[in-house]
């Protein structure tokens, strides 16, 4: 059976959708395991687009503390992705 270009393209799209769904699930799991304040600060900055100053006012923190929470959240996400990549290599 020979695959035409459209079939290969559809397969590629499905693969991308599955990978995206898996990534969303991973991020969601990591976010739920984060300390509550870290998660809220991260979401306010990276999802809702608040500035460090705006998030600081919302959470009663300094802009530097906001940046620290975001950096730690990003590190949590990177570590989770590294673990998943290592498992995939096995």
C-alpha positions as a Python dict, from the first residue, in 0.01 Angstrom:
ca = {
    (1, 'X'): (0, 0, 0),
    (2, 'X'): (138, 335, -97),
    (3, 'X'): (70, 646, 111),
    (4, 'X'): (-3, 964, -70),
    (5, 'X'): (116, 1304, 45),
    (6, 'X'): (-217, 1388, 213),
    (7, 'X'): (-217, 1070, 421),
    (8, 'X'): (136, 1136, 540),
    (9, 'X'): (41, 1494, 625),
    (10, 'X'): (-267, 1380, 820),
    (11, 'X'): (-54, 1133, 1014),
    (12, 'X'): (192, 1409, 1096),
    (13, 'X'): (-90, 1636, 1217),
    (14, 'X'): (-230, 1361, 1438),
    (15, 'X'): (115, 1292, 1581),
    (16, 'X'): (161, 1663, 1661),
    (17, 'X'): (-180, 1677, 1828),
    (18, 'X'): (-97, 1376, 2044),
    (19, 'X'): (239, 1524, 2142),
    (20, 'X'): (74, 1857, 2224),
    (21, 'X'): (-192, 1685, 2436),
    (22, 'X'): (76, 1490, 2622),
    (23, 'X'): (275, 1808, 2685),
    (24, 'X'): (-34, 1987, 2820),
    (25, 'X'): (-101, 1695, 3056),
    (26, 'X'): (258, 1700, 3181),
    (27, 'X'): (254, 2075, 3241),
    (28, 'X'): (-80, 2043, 3419),
    (29, 'X'): (55, 1770, 3650),
    (30, 'X'): (369, 1969, 3729),
    (31, 'X'): (164, 2281, 3801),
    (32, 'X'): (-64, 2096, 4043),
    (33, 'X'): (239, 1968, 4235),
    (34, 'X'): (394, 2316, 4273),
    (35, 'X'): (349, 2517, 4590),
    (36, 'X'): (27, 2717, 4551),
    (37, 'X'): (189, 3062, 4548),
    (38, 'X'): (451, 2956, 4293),
    (39, 'X'): (181, 2819, 4065),
    (40, 'X'): (-40, 3127, 4098),
    (41, 'X'): (248, 3366, 4033),
    (42, 'X'): (368, 3162, 3735),
    (43, 'X'): (21, 3148, 3579),
    (44, 'X'): (-38, 3519, 3635),
    (45, 'X'): (291, 3605, 3462),
    (46, 'X'): (317, 3344, 3187),
    (47, 'X'): (-49, 3275, 3108),
    (48, 'X'): (-226, 3601, 3191),
    (49, 'X'): (66, 3824, 3091),
    (50, 'X'): (95, 4033, 3406),
    (51, 'X'): (419, 4221, 3455),
    (52, 'X'): (636, 4140, 3757),
    (53, 'X'): (519, 4464, 3916),
    (54, 'X'): (150, 4385, 3854),
    (55, 'X'): (185, 4032, 3991),
    (56, 'X'): (378, 4166, 4289),
    (57, 'X'): (88, 4397, 4373),
    (58, 'X'): (-165, 4118, 4331),
    (59, 'X'): (20, 3878, 4562),
    (60, 'X'): (178, 4123, 4807),
    (61, 'X'): (531, 4039, 4690),
    (62, 'X'): (824, 4234, 4553),
    (63, 'X'): (886, 4214, 4179),
    (64, 'X'): (1208, 4026, 4260),
    (65, 'X'): (1013, 3766, 4458),
    (66, 'X'): (773, 3727, 4165),
    (67, 'X'): (1066, 3668, 3931),
    (68, 'X'): (1208, 3411, 4173),
    (69, 'X'): (878, 3220, 4183),
    (70, 'X'): (857, 3223, 3803),
    (71, 'X'): (1218, 3104, 3771),
    (72, 'X'): (1155, 2818, 4013),
    (73, 'X'): (837, 2720, 3830),
    (74, 'X'): (1024, 2714, 3499),
    (75, 'X'): (1294, 2501, 3661),
    (76, 'X'): (1028, 2259, 3789),
    (77, 'X'): (891, 2229, 3436),
    (78, 'X'): (1235, 2177, 3283),
    (79, 'X'): (1318, 1906, 3535),
    (80, 'X'): (993, 1725, 3461),
    (81, 'X'): (1063, 1738, 3088),
    (82, 'X'): (1417, 1604, 3141),
    (83, 'X'): (1281, 1310, 3341),
    (84, 'X'): (1032, 1230, 3068),
    (85, 'X'): (1300, 1249, 2799),
    (86, 'X'): (1524, 1015, 3000),
    (87, 'X'): (1239, 765, 3033),
    (88, 'X'): (1176, 783, 2660),
    (89, 'X'): (1542, 701, 2593),
    (90, 'X'): (1522, 379, 2796),
}
